[in-house]
Structure formats: structure tokens, C-alpha cells
């Protein structure tokens, strides 16, 4: 079974648009040092040239965000973050969840299922 728009590039453009909204929202949360790509995310970086050819614009920095567009129309996101040592990790994760959910809903009109993973705690304190 294929996803709507698959083969035309529309599905990939929608995935990148959703990932970009999620990444921007996650990075804006106090205590997020950076987003961390997983293995699949590293492999996706090789697709940047195809994105640029298809859209005429550079691939946004969406490393650390995986988007799954399901056949039933639901959106599932996996967000991998690195938090600052001087911030409460659970609170940062909860804030990222809230921010990403709101950003994706605003961008798509759909409420996504969001999973936030703290994959590392940066040992350098944040600078004020």
C-alpha cells in the first residue's frame, strides 16, 4: 500500500514540511541543545540533493525528526533531543512534546502522535 502522493514527491514534500515545523518548534524550547539524528536520519541526509532539485530550495535542517504519514491520515513523529545538564530533562521533554504537537497541528490541521526521546544530556551548562 502506498501513501497519498507517493511517487509524485508530494508525500516527501509533506514529510519535510511537517519535520521542519517540528524541528523549529523543538529547537525553540529552552533546554534543548540540539536535535540528534538517528541512523535513518543520517541516511536521509543523502536525499538533500533530490529535495533541492524537486523544490528549488535547500533542504531544511530536520535531522532528529522522523515523520511517518500513515495511510489512515494520521501523523506520527519521533523527535530525538539533546538536553542541557542544567535543565530538568523531563520538563524539557514535556515542553518539546507540547511545542511540536502545536506546531504540526497549526501547519497541517491534524493532531500528531509525538514521541520525544532524550538521547543525550550535554554536560556543558547553558550560557545565559
Secondary structure, DSSP 8 states (H G I E B T S, - for coil): ---TTTTTTHHHHHHHHHHHHHHHHHHTSTTEEEE---HHHHHHGGGHHHHHHHHSS-----TTEEEEE-TTS-EEEEEEEEEETTS-HHHHHHHHHHHHHHHHHHHHSS--EEEEEEEEEESS----
